[in-house]
C-alpha cells in the first residue's frame, strides 16, 4: 500500500509540475509575441518606419508561425514533445533577444528575425497537447488544456502591462532583452523536470483496426480534400479566419490606436491595453463551463455552438463600431471600454468553434483543428498587414475598426449557416476502417 501511495504521489507531483511549467512556457510565448505591439511605436520613431512597414513587420511573425504548427505536432507525436518544446522555446527566446540587433541592421533582417520567432513559437501548443495526451489522466485533460490556454491571456496581459514601464525607464531594446531572457531562464527548469521524469513521452495510445493490429496511416491529402467538401468544415475555416482577422488586428494595433487617436503617451498605455486581456481571460475560463452546462440541460449542441460563436463575433463587431464613433479625447475611456468589452466577448468562441471539431470529427479532430488553425493564422497575417496599410492611406482608425467589424459579421453569418454537430461522413468512414 505504501509503495502504491508513493507512486500516486509521484504521478501527482509530475502532473502538477507539468501544468505549471507548460503554462509558464505558454505565458512567455505569448508575452514575447505581444511585446512588439508596444515596442513598435518607439522603434518606428527611431528607424523611420511608415505605418504600412509596421504592419509588414508585425505580420511577418505569422509566416513562420503557420509553417511549423503541423510539423511540430507530427514531430512531437513521433519523437516526443519535451524535446520539441525545448527547441521551440530556445529558438523563439534567442530570436526575441536579437530583435533589436536585427532591427538596426535593416528592415529585411528585422522581418527575418520575426519569421524565425514564429517558426519557434509554432510548435509550442502542438508539443504541449501531445504531452498532455500521454501524461494527464482522461478525466483531467480538459481542465489542463483550459489552464494552459488561459496562460496565453496571462502572457499577453503581462506584455501590455509591463512594456510601457520598461520603455519609460530604459528603451525599447530592453523590452526584447527582458522578455527574451525569460525563456532562457525557463529552459534549465524544464531540463531538470524532464531529467527527474524521463518517461514524459513514453506513454502512447495506439489506434487499432478491427483485427486488433495497429492501423496504418491514412492518406492525409485525400482525407483533407474530402473534408474540404463539407460545409461544416468550412464553417470552422471561415470562423477561424475571420475571428483571427479581428483578434490579431485589434491586439497588434491597439497601442498605436490609443496612442494616436487619444494622444496617450507610450508609458501610459498599460492603463488602456491591460483591461481587454483581463476580461478575455475571465470570459475564456467560464465559456466552456457555460457551453457544457447548456448542453447538459438538453439544449442541442448545434444551437449552443451557434449562440456562443455568434455572440462571440457579433458582440465584438458591434462594440468595435461603437468604438469607431468614439474618436475624441473626451471619450477615450468610452472607446477603451468598447474595445475591452469586444475582446472579452470574443473569448466566448471557446465554447463555439474551438470545440466544434470534436463534434463533427472525433476521429480526425487533430486534422480539422490544424486546418482551422492554419486559416486563423492566415487571417492574422492578412489583418495585421492590411490594417496598417489601410490606416496609412486613409489616416482613419474608425475605418480600420469598421473593416474589422465587417469581418466579424461575415464570419458569424457563415458560422450560423454552416455549423454542424454530427460527425461528417469522412469521420465515420475512417472509424469503420479502424
Secondary structure as UniProt FT lines:
FT   HELIX           2..34
FT   HELIX           36..47
FT   HELIX           51..79
FT   HELIX           81..97
FT   HELIX           99..104
FT   HELIX           107..135
FT   HELIX           138..169
FT   HELIX           172..196
FT   HELIX           198..201
FT   TURN            210..211
FT   HELIX           220..227
FT   TURN            228..229
FT   HELIX           231..261
FT   HELIX           266..268
FT   HELIX           270..273
FT   HELIX           275..296
FT   TURN            297..298
FT   HELIX           301..324
FT   HELIX           329..331
FT   HELIX           332..346
FT   HELIX           347..351
FT   HELIX           353..360
FT   HELIX           362..364
FT   HELIX           365..394
FT   HELIX           397..418
FT   HELIX           425..433
//
